[in-house]
Amino acid sequence: MFNWLFARHHGGSFILRIEDTDQERSSSEHTENILTGLRWLGLDWDEGPFFQTQNLQIYKNSIQELLDKGLAYRCYTTPEELDILRESQKARNEAPRYDNRHRNLTPEREADFQAEGRSFVIRFKIDETREIIWDDLVRGHIVWRGSDLGGDMVIARAVQQGIGQPLYNFAVVVDDINMQITHIIRGEDHIANTAKQILLYEAFNGNIPEFAHTPLILNIEGRKLSKRDGVTSISDFQRMGFTAEALVNYMILLGWSPLDSTQEIFTLAEAAKQFGFERVSKAGAKFDWAKLDWLNSQYIHNYPVDKVIDLLIPLWLEAGYKFDFSGERPWLKKLVTLIAPSLNHLIDGVAMSQLFFTRDVDFSEEAKEQLKQEGVISALQEILNGLESNTVSFFSGQEIIKKVVKKQGIKKGLIMRSLRAALTGKMHGPDLMQSWDLLHDIDLDKTRLKAAITLIS
């Protein structure tokens, strides 16, 4: 999000790169999920998508360059030896780090390891006396010691011959140099990676991009938001009934504030005009579901009716509702005008509109008790008679009720409550007269009244 805003603010290029060298964790489904999510949110890209798996030979050539310069080496340490090393460090209360034991192997020793059939990784040499320094666009002056980077860095996976699959920290540096990346904006959990990557930029004599490390999104308990918090991808938010506009609006506010601190609702384009790192917070932002719900409701309530219809039709179809959604647009407008003010999530529109898309209703116990009251059945029969004998060109439920009250000598409140029970099967719901009008338009009101009368009779 911040990459997109920054690129748009400065008239730059927003580049989409799929970092898929870890093939065990990558798949075409994951990639499509990313692309679909970005399109839905409105985060269009200027270049790409580029796939790292298409550049494997480039990475291997670059690794060979480091080997030839003496800046990298083959490390034959076995997983078992690494486990022993970690356990001994743990026993001494030391931070885990590689001890660089194979940094200066003789050709003879390498030959011995190869004769044993050992596989090897490629490690990049880290000067532990170095201080890696950069001015972060969010966090200011950062100093990282080489001795705190955990020893020489693995840049390619284990193989027995040749060069293995390159790892993230290496591949992104090669890409950044080749793509002439000027700015990298990512979460603060990448700060240690940045220190390692700066050493790699230097090894290739490449231009070092500017970095901005943004705050992490935290759950309500102050921990990094994760799958355990119930959401794993953008598509999950979409299925939960959130709108794209509300979600991007809320996500922008998680770590950045507009010039007018009281402004809470704005578009991506509006945010891009004023985006800058001087208003990005250093502290992690807690994910507040209530705030997102409120923002979502504001967007839905301010959408044109036709837009809400278009957003609800796929949800109605998924729910299995049978209706002529293309030919009955005027009726759908009346329906959405009724339910939209009560929607906090688009998915709410499925339950709220169910009674209008199904022929029969299930009567709640409360509704059944209402229908059993004295005088109710005769009043409903009188309403039904009025509907069946109605010859005027327009429908007026109020006029029918007025006539029944006068003829039956029954209180209007009792009729209204009973009519709701008969038409909807419930004692609470959307405006009764508007609901009746909608049901009358599709000739369901008489069906419901007959069912209620039959049920109680």
Steps between C-alpha positions, in 0.01 A plus 500: 500500500769751599712404198204578274423831673865607490536415130179683410591804711832543322391389153726196521451136401336245726661165414344165580751222562401149601778371725446129445844341535370304801307256285366301796305807611412630154226392262299635209198518732688722746615724215150534360373581849752786520415637156125476559527664841705792370262558209200491733660754732578731206879469532592499131864444405713662230746218436478125544411268642858371490572148628831418666482138387550630145836650602669200661792496258562870560518437874733203458730708279505770768580245770786371287626858473520521880676163517753617242562821700557301819196666662306172530589137559363146512405389849476125564379514860233233551161563666611278789814709554292817494266352762796421727632854452163654591461281808845595629425869447168460676676335796727804525203741469639630171297621204493242220752573224708311246869483597628533141694173540520433125589853389861414416498135398799370309438333161603170658246532781224588251594193299468287815151634570394439142637146516280445807201597285424812703276765349589865539332840528651824375578751774578869459782630718393757757763728650414491869701817566275699269232744600217513246346846502203648315250781545157343506212710364285403799741414782785738432865412555551124541827328593532122481812307596630223279559288809124499564405345165543139604819415313559451130170505311362212294413631153431168320343173614683173541602294195773245431607659172466842339310782672174446685181704505576860603344628823286808551763739636724437201242490219335828596831686492580375149148599391522843664826575319374375162164676534663821626275507807526834680280445808403195704214533747433202727428393856738561788554123535729532193754735665756222560452388137574854385836497677593175325375624165700822517816287522390318186430825310852607587646166386350557154584874498127563461304811595345458844127589503344715768317299764185567702408251772137542592323395822351152521128439530425358845207305640297624794755344740788693342653207308567489126178428309508140380288215365392424856307829497258356246607666174758359262450699180322794340242259356394415856403862561305497175310186605422664835314776317752783518523742210832567327474873568443452873784251532761715325379805693545315828834345407644841409407623848694210654828687526437826313289806574376764253585869531158556655513258792119512532449366149414132508346431160697551179577325173830353389550790260437755775747325731764484224489879453616562857692182582840541663713315752505790744148392603573129523505376858789302647270313738304191399130556434239277662243354264160626617214298354240743634662790315516300177134400541404865545697613196345222294149603599573862405607399151200273447255761623645759263517280190244562223223241513607349168852437630367319808281286273800405286699407812216293645398304188805265517426436868132429429596261220750324726224461761289323237228764469296453181399830343518696175783726621549661160137561409351617830730795570225741622385246760861439611541875547201503735644202690848649540358839597328315785793293630812708416474738798524196731801339332832500683641232267388408151452141612227625739290562189461126447316434826310830493358432154430130540130546570459674164667226296339191654141391447438364849611622840568322825281641774677566828330392823445866582330554163278195551387632838419834342289337230303302761365813668127560489376668185826465309398229254177679402692825455761331278221335299342841451836639379531208260146560371588864445810405301313251282216740426723803447426652159690828525824540304712583804560318827442668836556282802409786731153532343438126532598507870283805562195320355569183703536700825168669436317184395642261760519745789852380577794711612739607228805396705375142525444487123845644427677251727298210362555608141877504562481151651300373200712661228848446646466222759675727752402776741788730409652612172504775238220754460173307477319706239800513269546127544136436420527720192798295377327168566185624328699593188609137457162359613637341815285685753187294425703178511639589843161605637340173386785302659458684832124451504538129417767458769283638779167363373 
